[in-house]
Amino acid sequence: MRTLSVVLLLAVSGAQPPAKPDVTQEAARLSEEIEQSVRWYDVLPEDGAAPLPPVPVIRWRNVARGQEGEAMMVVWPHNGRPVAMASIYPWAGYMVHEFDSLSRGSKLTAREQGRVIWSPATAGVEFSGVPNAPKPAAAPAERLRQMKAIAAEFKATMTGWSADNSDREELRLLPRPLYRYDLTGAKAPEPPLVDGGLFAYVMGTDPEAVLILEAVGTADKADW
C-alpha cells in the first residue's frame, strides 16, 4: 500500500502561552482547538459531492518527538470505507493537519471556504493480496480475529528522523483497528467488499504507519 500525503501548517490563534501557563488549562485549550480545526474545511469524495463527515478514531501523544499536548487522528469514510485521514497536532506555534489519501481513485478533494487546498492527482492506495491468508470467515467476529492475526504478521520500522538515516524505531501494532468498515448502508462499493479495517503501527500512541485490510469479493467468494 502507498499513500499520498500533505502537511498543512495552519497558524493557531493565541499560540504563544502566557508566562506561567496552567498545564491543565493549556491542554484543554489545545484539545478544543483541535476539535474545532476539523471543521475548517470540507473533504469531498469527488467534485460536486456532499462533504464527508469526519470520524475521530484516536487521541494520541508522542513525547519522544517533543510533541506537546494531545493530538487526534480522524478519517473520512465514503460508501463504507475510509477514503482520507488526517493527524492533527500542535507544533511550533502551528496547528498541523497531516493529510493522507486512502482513496482507490483520484477524485478526492479538500476545500476551505470553497478553495481547494488538497487534491491528490493519483489514487492514494494500491492493494495486493495477502499471501497464504485464510478465506474471509462468514461471521464478522471471526473476520475481525482474522484481520488482527494478519496485521500481527506485518512489521513497521520508522527511519529518517536523523539526518543520516541511521535511526531505526520499531513501531508497535495497536491491538484493535482504528476503524472497522461499516458496509451496512454502502451502495455497491467498487470493488465489492465484505469487510475491512484500518490498523495502526505507533510510536507512543502516535500512528506513524497504517495498514488497510479488506475482504474483497462477495460473501461466498472473497479474499484478503
N, C-alpha and C positions, 0 to 999 in steps of 0.2 A: 504494500500500500504506500502511496506517496501523497503528500498534502501540499496545497498551496497556501501560503500564509502571508500575512501582512501585519505590521505593528503600527497602530495609530497612537501618537502621543498627544493627549488632549490636556490642556492646562487645567489644573484644579483651582477653583476659586478659593482664595484664602489658604493656599497650600503652606505658607510659612507659619509654623506653630508659634504660639506665644513663648515668652522667655522660659516659663516654667509650666509646660503643658500637663494637664491631668491625663495620665495614660489611658484611663478607662474612658474618659470623655472623647479623647482623640481617636481611640479605636472605634467608638460608636459613630463618630462623625465620618470617619473613612468608610465604615460599613454602609452608612446611609448614602454617601456619595457614590459608592459602587452600585448600590441598588438603583439609584436614580439614573446613573450613566447608561444603563442598559436601554433606557427609553430615549436616548439621544438620537437614535437612528432606527430605520426600518430595514429588515432583511427580507428580501423577496426571492422566491424560487425562480422567477422569470419576470421579465419586464411586463408591467400591467397587472400582475397578480396581487392579491391581497398580502399585506405584511404577515410574516410568520410570528407566532407567539414565542418569546424566549422562555426556556425552561432551565432554571438553575439546577446544576447537577452535583456540585461540590463546593464547599468552602475550604480553602487551602492556605498553608503557610510554608515558607521556605527560608528559615532563618540562616541556613548555610550560605545563601546567596545574598544575605544582607537585606532581604525584603522585610519591610516593617508593616505591621498590621495585617489584617485578614484580607484575603483575595478570594475571587469567585470565578468559577467556570460555568458558562451557560451553553446550551445547544439550541438550535432552531430546527425542530422536526417538520418534515413535509411528507404527507402521504405515508405516514407510519415510520419513517426512518429519519435520523438526523442528517441534515444537509450542510450545516455550518456549525462552528463552535467558536467560542472566544474565551480567553483568560483575561480577566480584568483585575488590575492591581496598581497600587500607587508606587511610583518610582521617580526619585529625584525631582519632586515637585510637579510631576505629571500624573494623569490617570491614563495608564496604558491599556489599550484594547488590542489584544493579540489574536487576530482572526485566523482561522483555518477553514478551508473548504473541505467538506466531506461529501460533496455532490458528485454523482456519476456523470453529470453534464456540465455545460459551460454557460448556463444562463443565470447563474446566481449573481445577485447584486445587493449592495447595502447602500442606503440613501440617508442623508442627513438634511432635513428641510428641503427635500426634492433634489438635492445634489448628490450624484453618485460618488461615493467615497471608496468603494471597493467593488471590483467586477473581474473575477478571475477569467482569464482568456481560455483556459482549458479545464477539463474535469479535475476535481481535487483528489480523486482516489482511483486506483486500478486494483482490481481484485484478482486473487489467484486461489485455486483450490487448495484445501488443507490436505497434505499427503497423509494417507492411512487413517483419515478421520472416519469415525463410525457414521452410519446413516443417521440423519436427524430423527430423534425419537418422536413418538406420537404425542406424548404428554408434555406440556410446557415446562413443568418442574424438572423433568428428565432432560429436556433440551438445555435448560439452564445449567444443570450439572455437567452436561457435555461441553458447553461453552467454557465453563470455568476450568475444566480439565485441559481443553485445547489451549486456552490462554496461558495456563501454567507451563506449557511446553515452550513458549516463546520467552526470550530474554531481551532486555533492552539495556544498552550501555550509553551513557552520555559522555561526550568528549567535546573539546573545543572551548572550554571556559578559559584555559590557559592559552597564551599566545602561540606556544609551540605545540599545542595539541597533545601534550604529554599526560594530561589528566584523564582519568577514567573513573566514572561513577556508575556502579551497577545499580540500576533502578529496581524498585520494589513494585510488584504487582499488587494492586488493591484486590481484595478477595471478592468483591461484588462489582458488577458492571456499573459504570457511571449512569448509563441509560439503557434500558431494555425497550426494544421496539414495541410499539403499540399499533398493531395492524388491524384492529377490530373495525376501524372506520376507513381504512385505506381503500382508495379507488383504483383497482387494477394496477398495483405498482409494477414497474418495469425495471429489471426482470421480476417475475413472480417471487414473492418472499413468504417463507413460513415463519421465520423468527430472526432475531438479531440482537446484538448487544455491543455496546461501546465500553471497552476496558481501558484502564489507565495504568501506566508504569510511572512511579512517582519518586521524587526526592523530597524527603519530609512527607508532606501530603500534596506537593505541587505536581500536577500531571505534566510530565516532560515528554511523554510519548503515549500514543493511543493505538489500540488495536480494535478494528471493526471485524466482528464475526457475523456472517449472515448465512442462514439456511436458505439457499436459492433453489427454487423449483416449486412443485406442487406438493400437496400433503402426502401423496403416495410415491413421489419421486423427487427427492431433493438431495442436495449435497452441501457440506460446509465449504 
